[in-house]
């Protein structure tokens, strides 16, 4: 493999990051990357274990003279969100990422980069690989399937861990030390469909060009959900023209705001001209509404087949689909009254798909309050069951509550002030982090989450700042040293 990052490597972090990016490691595809971590530990004679969930823990004993210092957990997750542009040919199950460097940024050609959370792995491996750093006993804990419900962290047996402090390197803004995060769950609403055969002309409607993004980090940025917009487009079109719905789908991950959505409809030949005029007119309306927040919006319509016989939704099923798309809650629901600018509760329709005689709506539900998280889940359950469907919730994870007295946070602030010459920001985040799970499993665990600057994670525009990644790595090393000398 030709190295793309060798020219910019810094203390091994980009070397390891490139090795990680060469291994397919999307959620539920953890075996190869997990075994890579095991091989790393074996070749260096480090104690490790790999569990049934493919989580990997690697232990490095303290630098001589600091064996009495509290153990530090360095924690991240090995899976990445797999998104790509429609024109890109890439198999996330088999292909490594096509890395590129542009000025201060690393990105992947047409796909997500997986800086979330590949940079945590790269940092951890670079520290484990270098015996010159001063540090307490280290437990590097790399979990699986964080992006789809934190299943690895939930399943991890933490009883062997000795860590009293934890660096969660799963944040994307340098200079911000996170001290709490939202809890969440995945809601799956499945509604049965009834079909009938009709004949007519098949058209495909496409919505594309939206920004998308992480449903926790970007949910407050007024980014349009393509599936919700498609529901509106179908509803508005129905006022002007009679059509039958064949299929509607959008989104690939429940924790990503969908950038694209597709619908197939059946119309009669006499209505084709009106259909095109209607879609063009509605496209102009939406583009005007979203000209600032979604300047890249595209609405397209293409004829697929003339005089075709095809299964379409019966009227009652069509009404059920439209009811979910138009009336089920989506987006920011409540802002925090305690922390200005923080979203307290939200949900995101991440995946919309039709298969095997049913339509499936998959939502990422988030809240800083477990009671309101349950309320949003109950809302979705109620509307689903009213429409004759089945509801399931999975991947329920706890919020990470703010710890008023944190020696770890005090130390990280002290080092930041010394290294950067300014104060870091102490913040909470609406996105879910594994910190809540670890805090619930390990008594009195002191946790701080931080990381280097990354932009547009969970989208093909994702990019990692090279200079920030270097600074934050040095900051991690200096914090470990300070914990020994403090």
Backbone torsions as a table, in degrees:
resi	resn	phi	psi	omega
1	UNK	NA	129.3	176.5
2	UNK	-75.2	129.8	-178.5
3	UNK	-79.3	131.8	176.7
4	UNK	-95.6	-30.4	-171.9
5	UNK	-101.9	0.4	-176.4
6	UNK	-59.9	-34.8	-177.4
7	UNK	-69.4	-21.3	-178.9
8	UNK	-111.4	7.8	-174.2
9	UNK	-58.5	145.9	-177.7
10	UNK	-140.0	105.5	175.7
11	UNK	57.1	27.2	174.8
12	UNK	90.7	-10.4	-172.3
13	UNK	-68.9	-38.3	-179.7
14	UNK	-80.2	-25.0	172.2
15	UNK	-61.1	-50.3	-179.6
16	UNK	-69.4	-36.2	178.7
17	UNK	-61.3	-40.1	179.7
18	UNK	-67.9	-37.6	176.4
19	UNK	-62.9	-40.7	178.6
20	UNK	-63.9	-43.2	-177.9
21	UNK	-67.8	-20.6	178.4
22	UNK	-77.0	-12.6	-178.0
23	UNK	-103.9	123.7	174.8
24	UNK	-58.9	127.1	-176.5
25	UNK	-149.2	46.2	171.7
26	UNK	-72.2	165.6	178.2
27	UNK	-55.8	141.6	-175.9
28	UNK	68.1	10.5	176.0
29	UNK	-129.7	59.8	-168.2
30	UNK	-98.5	-13.0	-168.4
31	UNK	-60.9	-46.7	-174.6
32	UNK	-67.9	-42.7	-179.4
33	UNK	-70.7	-35.0	176.9
34	UNK	-64.0	-44.0	178.4
35	UNK	-67.0	-32.3	175.1
36	UNK	-60.4	-42.6	179.1
37	UNK	-66.5	-39.3	176.6
38	UNK	-62.1	-44.6	178.9
39	UNK	-61.4	-40.3	176.8
40	UNK	-57.2	-47.6	-178.4
41	UNK	-65.3	-43.2	-178.8
42	UNK	-60.1	-47.4	-175.8
43	UNK	-66.9	-17.8	-179.7
44	UNK	-107.0	5.3	176.7
45	UNK	67.6	28.5	-179.2
46	UNK	-93.3	143.1	175.5
47	UNK	-66.3	139.0	-179.4
48	UNK	-153.5	164.8	164.4
49	UNK	-149.0	150.4	-179.3
50	UNK	-127.2	124.3	-173.6
51	UNK	-99.9	-175.3	-176.3
52	UNK	-65.9	-20.8	177.9
53	UNK	-88.7	0.6	-177.3
54	UNK	71.6	12.3	167.0
55	UNK	-60.4	148.9	178.4
56	UNK	-128.2	132.5	173.5
57	UNK	-118.8	128.5	178.1
58	UNK	-122.2	131.4	-175.9
59	UNK	-111.7	135.0	171.3
60	UNK	-127.8	124.1	-177.2
61	UNK	-67.5	160.9	-174.8
62	UNK	-64.6	152.4	169.9
63	UNK	-57.1	141.2	-176.9
64	UNK	-53.8	130.1	-179.9
65	UNK	101.1	-11.2	-177.9
66	UNK	-122.3	25.9	-178.0
67	UNK	-66.0	-21.0	-177.4
68	UNK	-88.2	-2.3	-178.5
69	UNK	-80.0	151.2	-179.4
70	UNK	-59.6	139.8	178.3
71	UNK	-66.7	141.3	178.1
72	UNK	-112.1	129.6	172.2
73	UNK	-91.8	127.2	169.7
74	UNK	-104.6	117.7	-167.9
75	UNK	-127.5	139.2	174.4
76	UNK	-158.9	-177.1	179.7
77	UNK	-123.5	149.3	-173.1
78	UNK	-91.2	-15.0	-177.4
79	UNK	-89.7	155.9	178.7
80	UNK	-127.9	158.7	172.7
81	UNK	-79.3	130.5	-177.4
82	UNK	-104.3	102.8	175.9
83	UNK	-130.8	147.1	178.3
84	UNK	-146.8	160.7	174.1
85	UNK	-73.1	149.4	-174.4
86	UNK	-57.5	-33.3	-175.2
87	UNK	-81.9	-8.7	-176.6
88	UNK	-84.9	129.3	174.5
89	UNK	-92.3	108.9	-177.5
90	UNK	-156.0	129.0	177.5
91	UNK	-105.0	105.3	-176.6
92	UNK	-66.6	-16.9	178.4
93	UNK	-79.3	-21.0	-173.8
94	UNK	-125.5	-29.2	-169.3
95	UNK	-98.3	139.3	168.2
96	UNK	-74.9	170.9	-176.8
97	UNK	-83.5	146.9	178.6
98	UNK	-92.5	90.0	-172.9
99	UNK	-75.9	145.4	177.1
100	UNK	-137.3	155.1	174.5
101	UNK	-122.3	130.5	178.2
102	UNK	-135.6	101.5	-177.9
103	UNK	61.6	-118.4	-177.7
104	UNK	-90.3	8.3	-172.0
105	UNK	-123.6	143.5	167.6
106	UNK	-103.7	134.8	176.0
107	UNK	-144.7	171.2	176.8
108	UNK	-112.2	139.1	-174.4
109	UNK	-67.0	102.5	174.1
110	UNK	77.8	3.8	-178.6
111	UNK	-134.4	170.7	169.2
112	UNK	-63.2	154.9	-177.4
113	UNK	-93.7	-31.2	-175.4
114	UNK	76.0	21.0	170.0
115	UNK	-58.8	-30.8	167.7
116	UNK	-91.7	92.1	16.0
117	UNK	-133.8	35.4	-179.2
118	UNK	-61.8	-27.1	-179.6
119	UNK	-67.0	-30.9	176.7
120	UNK	-64.4	-41.9	177.8
121	UNK	-63.9	-43.7	-178.6
122	UNK	-62.1	-44.1	177.3
123	UNK	-59.6	-48.9	-176.1
124	UNK	-61.8	-44.3	-178.8
125	UNK	-67.0	-38.3	179.0
126	UNK	-64.5	-35.8	177.9
127	UNK	-72.3	-44.3	178.5
128	UNK	-62.9	-29.1	-174.7
129	UNK	-82.6	-9.7	-172.9
130	UNK	-121.3	116.7	-176.8
131	UNK	-84.8	0.3	-177.7
132	UNK	-84.6	-13.4	-178.4
133	UNK	-79.0	142.0	176.0
134	UNK	-90.5	127.0	-175.7
135	UNK	-158.4	156.5	170.2
136	UNK	-73.6	-176.0	172.8
137	UNK	-59.2	133.5	-176.9
138	UNK	-113.7	138.3	170.3
139	UNK	-123.3	105.0	178.0
140	UNK	-86.5	117.2	-175.4
141	UNK	-116.2	110.9	-178.5
142	UNK	-114.3	118.3	-172.4
143	UNK	-103.6	167.1	-178.9
144	UNK	-109.1	155.5	169.1
145	UNK	53.0	37.3	175.4
146	UNK	-63.5	-36.5	-172.5
147	UNK	-72.9	-12.0	-177.8
148	UNK	-122.2	23.2	175.5
149	UNK	133.0	4.9	176.7
150	UNK	61.7	35.8	-176.1
151	UNK	-63.9	-36.2	179.8
152	UNK	-64.3	-48.7	179.1
153	UNK	-62.1	-39.6	-180.0
154	UNK	-63.4	-35.6	-177.2
155	UNK	-88.2	-12.0	-175.1
156	UNK	-66.9	131.0	172.0
157	UNK	-81.5	109.7	-176.0
158	UNK	-91.8	-0.6	-175.8
159	UNK	-60.8	-31.1	177.5
160	UNK	-75.2	-14.4	-175.2
161	UNK	-74.4	140.7	179.6
162	UNK	-109.4	-0.4	-173.3
163	UNK	-60.7	136.5	174.0
164	UNK	-107.3	-23.9	176.5
165	UNK	-119.4	151.1	177.5
166	UNK	-139.8	125.8	168.3
167	UNK	-92.6	109.8	170.9
168	UNK	-93.0	108.9	-176.6
169	UNK	-98.3	74.3	-175.9
170	UNK	-144.7	39.3	176.8
171	UNK	-126.3	164.0	-165.9
172	UNK	-126.1	19.1	-179.1
173	UNK	-135.1	106.8	177.7
174	UNK	-60.4	138.9	178.6
175	UNK	92.9	-2.8	177.6
176	UNK	-115.1	123.3	175.6
177	UNK	-103.4	113.7	-177.5
178	UNK	-84.5	139.1	-176.5
179	UNK	-125.9	-1.0	173.1
180	UNK	-163.4	159.8	-178.9
181	UNK	-150.8	165.0	-177.8
182	UNK	-76.0	156.7	167.4
183	UNK	-93.1	172.5	-178.2
184	UNK	-168.3	178.7	174.7
185	UNK	-161.2	167.0	175.5
186	UNK	-107.1	124.1	178.3
187	UNK	-103.0	127.8	-180.0
188	UNK	-118.7	113.9	-177.6
189	UNK	-107.1	114.8	-176.2
190	UNK	-116.0	122.0	-176.4
191	UNK	-121.4	126.3	180.0
192	UNK	-69.1	150.1	-178.6
193	UNK	-122.4	146.7	172.7
194	UNK	-116.6	139.0	-175.5
195	UNK	-120.0	161.3	169.5
196	UNK	-144.8	154.5	-178.5
197	UNK	-88.1	134.1	175.4
198	UNK	-138.7	164.6	-179.2
199	UNK	-119.3	141.8	178.5
200	UNK	170.5	-156.6	-178.9
201	UNK	-105.9	131.1	-177.2
202	UNK	-94.1	129.6	174.4
203	UNK	-122.0	147.9	173.6
204	UNK	-113.3	130.6	177.0
205	UNK	-110.0	131.7	-178.2
206	UNK	-123.6	133.1	168.7
207	UNK	-111.3	128.6	-177.3
208	UNK	-151.0	178.2	176.1
209	UNK	81.9	5.5	178.6
210	UNK	-78.3	161.0	-174.3
211	UNK	-75.5	-35.9	-177.2
212	UNK	65.2	-150.7	178.1
213	UNK	126.1	179.4	-179.4
214	UNK	-71.2	129.8	-174.2
215	UNK	-73.7	-8.2	172.2
216	UNK	-99.7	-46.0	-174.1
217	UNK	-75.6	-37.8	-174.8
218	UNK	-107.9	7.2	-173.4
219	UNK	-63.8	-24.7	-177.7
220	UNK	-91.9	2.1	-172.3
221	UNK	-94.1	17.2	174.6
222	UNK	61.7	35.6	177.6
223	UNK	-88.5	135.4	-172.5
224	UNK	-82.1	135.7	176.2
225	UNK	-84.5	117.7	-174.5
226	UNK	-60.7	-36.3	-179.3
227	UNK	-68.9	-39.5	177.4
228	UNK	-66.2	-40.7	178.2
229	UNK	-65.1	-36.5	177.0
230	UNK	-63.7	-39.4	176.1
231	UNK	-59.1	-42.4	177.5
232	UNK	-65.1	-41.6	179.7
233	UNK	-61.5	-43.0	178.8
234	UNK	-65.5	-40.8	179.3
235	UNK	-64.1	-47.8	-179.6
236	UNK	-64.9	-36.6	179.1
237	UNK	-65.1	-35.9	-179.3
238	UNK	-65.0	-17.6	176.4
239	UNK	-75.3	-22.4	-173.7
240	UNK	-105.8	-25.4	-171.1
241	UNK	-149.7	146.8	174.2
242	UNK	-84.5	129.6	176.7
243	UNK	-147.5	166.7	173.4
244	UNK	-119.1	139.8	-178.7
245	UNK	-89.8	125.9	177.1
246	UNK	-94.3	-46.5	-173.4
247	UNK	-159.4	148.3	170.3
248	UNK	-145.1	138.4	179.7
249	UNK	-156.3	161.3	178.0
250	UNK	-178.1	148.8	176.1
251	UNK	80.6	152.2	-178.5
252	UNK	-121.3	-24.4	-177.2
253	UNK	-135.8	137.7	-176.5
254	UNK	-68.3	-21.7	179.9
255	UNK	-98.9	15.8	173.1
256	UNK	-117.1	135.5	174.9
257	UNK	-71.5	120.4	-174.5
258	UNK	-61.1	134.0	177.7
259	UNK	-94.6	-19.7	-174.3
260	UNK	-139.0	150.1	174.9
261	UNK	-149.4	148.9	-177.5
262	UNK	-133.7	139.9	173.8
263	UNK	-133.1	143.4	172.6
264	UNK	-115.8	131.3	-177.9
265	UNK	-129.8	160.8	177.5
266	UNK	-116.7	127.8	178.0
267	UNK	-129.1	162.6	175.1
268	UNK	-88.1	153.6	-173.5
269	UNK	-57.8	-33.9	-178.1
270	UNK	-67.2	-17.3	-176.2
271	UNK	-102.9	2.3	-173.1
272	UNK	-64.0	-44.6	-179.4
273	UNK	-63.2	-41.7	178.9
274	UNK	-64.1	-37.8	178.7
275	UNK	-59.7	-50.2	-178.4
276	UNK	-61.7	-43.0	178.8
277	UNK	-62.3	-39.5	-179.4
278	UNK	-65.2	-46.7	-179.0
279	UNK	-64.3	-42.9	178.8
280	UNK	-61.7	-41.8	-179.7
281	UNK	-65.5	-44.9	179.5
282	UNK	-66.5	-37.6	176.5
283	UNK	-57.3	-43.6	179.1
284	UNK	-63.1	-40.1	179.3
285	UNK	-63.0	-48.5	-177.4
286	UNK	-66.2	-40.5	179.5
287	UNK	-62.9	-36.2	177.6
288	UNK	-67.8	-42.7	179.4
289	UNK	-63.6	-36.7	-171.2
290	UNK	-106.9	17.8	-173.4
291	UNK	-60.9	-27.8	178.9
292	UNK	-91.4	-46.4	-175.3
293	UNK	-79.3	-30.5	-177.2
294	UNK	-137.4	68.2	-175.8
295	UNK	-65.7	-17.7	-178.2
296	UNK	-93.0	6.4	-176.4
297	UNK	-55.9	132.6	174.1
298	UNK	-129.3	135.6	174.0
299	UNK	-124.0	117.7	-177.5
300	UNK	-121.9	154.5	176.4
301	UNK	-138.4	133.5	-178.2
302	UNK	-137.8	138.7	174.7
303	UNK	-78.0	134.3	179.2
304	UNK	-104.3	-47.1	-176.6
305	UNK	-149.5	143.4	171.3
306	UNK	-96.1	151.2	171.0
307	UNK	46.3	54.7	-177.6
308	UNK	-109.1	145.7	170.8
309	UNK	-99.3	128.5	-174.5
310	UNK	-152.0	153.8	176.1
311	UNK	-78.0	128.5	177.4
312	UNK	-123.0	164.0	179.7
313	UNK	-71.1	136.3	170.1
314	UNK	-66.2	160.1	-172.9
315	UNK	-54.6	-44.9	-177.5
316	UNK	-65.1	-40.6	178.6
317	UNK	-66.2	-40.2	177.6
318	UNK	-59.8	-43.5	179.5
319	UNK	-63.3	-37.5	178.9
320	UNK	-64.4	-43.5	178.7
321	UNK	-61.7	-46.2	-178.5
322	UNK	-66.5	-34.9	177.6
323	UNK	-60.9	-44.0	177.9
324	UNK	-63.7	-44.8	-176.3
325	UNK	-69.1	-31.8	-175.7
326	UNK	-92.0	-31.8	-169.0
327	UNK	-117.7	-19.1	176.6
328	UNK	-66.3	140.3	-177.4
329	UNK	-64.6	150.2	178.2
330	UNK	-159.0	144.1	177.6
331	UNK	89.5	-163.5	-179.0
332	UNK	-65.1	130.3	179.0
333	UNK	-107.6	-41.7	-178.7
334	UNK	-143.8	134.5	171.3
335	UNK	-95.0	151.3	-177.7
336	UNK	-66.1	136.8	173.6
337	UNK	-87.8	-11.5	-176.9
338	UNK	-98.2	-35.5	-176.3
339	UNK	-122.8	113.0	-177.5
340	UNK	-61.7	133.2	177.2
341	UNK	86.0	-2.9	-178.8
342	UNK	-97.4	129.9	172.4
343	UNK	-75.4	129.9	178.2
344	UNK	-87.3	-44.8	-174.2
345	UNK	-142.8	138.9	178.8
346	UNK	-157.0	169.6	169.0
347	UNK	-149.8	155.2	-174.4
348	UNK	-136.7	121.6	171.2
349	UNK	-74.7	98.3	-174.6
350	UNK	-89.9	-37.2	-177.2
351	UNK	-129.3	127.2	174.0
352	UNK	-125.6	121.4	-175.4
353	UNK	-150.3	147.3	175.9
354	UNK	-115.2	130.3	179.4
355	UNK	-160.6	145.6	172.0
356	UNK	50.0	44.8	174.9
357	UNK	74.0	23.7	177.8
358	UNK	-150.5	161.1	174.9
359	UNK	-116.8	138.0	-174.6
360	UNK	-120.2	125.5	175.0
361	UNK	-110.5	119.0	-179.1
362	UNK	-114.6	121.5	-175.5
363	UNK	-114.8	142.8	165.3
364	UNK	-96.5	116.5	-179.2
365	UNK	-104.4	131.5	-177.9
366	UNK	-134.3	144.6	172.5
367	UNK	-163.8	146.8	172.5
368	UNK	-74.8	-15.8	-179.0
369	UNK	-114.0	122.5	-178.4
370	UNK	-62.2	-32.4	-179.6
371	UNK	-66.5	-38.9	-179.1
372	UNK	-77.5	-30.8	173.2
373	UNK	-59.4	-44.0	179.0
374	UNK	-66.7	-36.0	178.6
375	UNK	-62.2	-44.3	178.4
376	UNK	-65.3	-39.0	176.6
377	UNK	-62.4	-42.7	179.2
378	UNK	-63.6	-38.3	177.1
379	UNK	-58.0	-49.0	-179.5
380	UNK	-63.6	-40.3	178.4
381	UNK	-62.3	-42.6	-176.9
382	UNK	-64.6	-47.8	-178.2
383	UNK	-67.5	-35.4	178.1
384	UNK	-63.3	-46.3	-177.6
385	UNK	-71.0	-31.6	174.7
386	UNK	-62.8	-28.9	179.6
387	UNK	-92.6	11.1	176.1
388	UNK	82.8	18.4	-176.4
389	UNK	-103.9	-177.9	179.0
390	UNK	-116.1	143.0	-177.1
391	UNK	-122.6	135.9	172.5
392	UNK	-135.5	148.2	174.5
393	UNK	-123.6	135.8	179.6
394	UNK	-140.1	169.0	175.1
395	UNK	63.0	33.7	-179.1
396	UNK	-69.1	122.1	179.4
397	UNK	-128.9	150.2	-173.5
398	UNK	-81.5	155.3	171.7
399	UNK	-70.7	152.5	174.1
400	UNK	-96.5	109.7	-174.1
401	UNK	-83.3	147.8	-178.3
402	UNK	-64.0	133.9	178.8
403	UNK	-105.2	112.3	-173.7
404	UNK	-62.1	-44.6	-179.6
405	UNK	-107.5	111.1	-176.8
406	UNK	-134.5	107.5	177.5
407	UNK	-65.2	-37.0	179.4
408	UNK	-62.8	-46.9	180.0
409	UNK	-61.8	-40.0	177.6
410	UNK	-60.1	-41.5	179.7
411	UNK	-66.8	-43.2	-179.7
412	UNK	-65.7	-35.5	175.5
413	UNK	-65.1	-43.5	179.8
414	UNK	-59.7	-45.7	-179.6
415	UNK	-68.5	-40.1	179.3
416	UNK	-61.6	-45.9	179.8
417	UNK	-59.0	-41.9	-179.4
418	UNK	-70.6	-42.9	-174.8
419	UNK	-78.4	-36.4	-173.4
420	UNK	-103.0	-15.5	-179.4
421	UNK	72.7	22.2	178.8
422	UNK	-155.5	171.3	-178.7
423	UNK	-86.6	137.0	171.6
424	UNK	-76.7	162.7	173.9
425	UNK	-92.7	136.3	175.5
426	UNK	-103.6	116.2	-172.5
427	UNK	-136.8	166.8	168.8
428	UNK	-107.8	161.9	-178.8
429	UNK	-132.6	146.4	179.2
430	UNK	-80.9	-24.3	177.5
431	UNK	-65.5	153.2	177.5
432	UNK	-82.9	139.1	174.5
433	UNK	-125.1	158.0	179.3
434	UNK	-71.1	-7.6	-177.8
435	UNK	-55.7	-39.8	-179.2
436	UNK	-61.5	-38.8	179.0
437	UNK	-66.9	-45.9	-179.7
438	UNK	-66.5	-39.7	178.7
439	UNK	-62.9	-33.3	178.6
440	UNK	-74.9	-22.5	-176.6
441	UNK	-96.4	-28.9	-174.5
442	UNK	-117.7	113.5	-176.4
443	UNK	-60.6	133.1	174.3
444	UNK	61.1	22.1	176.9
445	UNK	-66.4	129.4	-178.5
446	UNK	-99.7	119.5	-169.3
447	UNK	-127.0	140.7	167.2
448	UNK	-134.4	139.3	177.6
449	UNK	-113.3	136.8	179.4
450	UNK	-161.5	175.6	179.0
451	UNK	177.0	177.0	179.9
452	UNK	-81.8	170.0	-179.1
453	UNK	-68.0	123.8	170.5
454	UNK	-131.8	151.2	-177.1
455	UNK	-127.7	143.8	173.7
456	UNK	54.2	43.4	177.1
457	UNK	-62.7	154.4	-178.0
458	UNK	70.4	14.3	175.3
459	UNK	-133.8	162.3	176.7
460	UNK	-66.6	-8.3	176.3
461	UNK	-90.4	5.4	-178.4
462	UNK	-57.3	136.9	177.4
463	UNK	-149.4	148.8	-176.9
464	UNK	-114.4	128.9	177.9
465	UNK	-74.0	124.5	-179.3
466	UNK	-68.1	-48.3	-177.2
467	UNK	-64.4	-39.4	178.8
468	UNK	-66.9	-40.6	178.6
469	UNK	-60.4	-37.9	177.4
470	UNK	-66.2	-47.7	-177.9
471	UNK	-62.8	-43.5	-177.1
472	UNK	-69.4	-33.2	175.2
473	UNK	-61.8	-47.4	177.8
474	UNK	-60.6	-36.5	178.3
475	UNK	-63.4	-43.0	177.2
476	UNK	-59.1	-48.2	-179.2
477	UNK	-61.0	-42.0	-179.2
478	UNK	-69.7	-33.3	176.7
479	UNK	-67.0	-40.2	177.3
480	UNK	-62.7	-42.0	178.3
481	UNK	-63.9	-42.1	179.9
482	UNK	-63.0	-37.1	178.3
483	UNK	-65.8	-24.4	174.4
484	UNK	-78.1	-37.7	-171.1
485	UNK	-94.9	-14.9	-176.9
486	UNK	-67.5	NA	NA
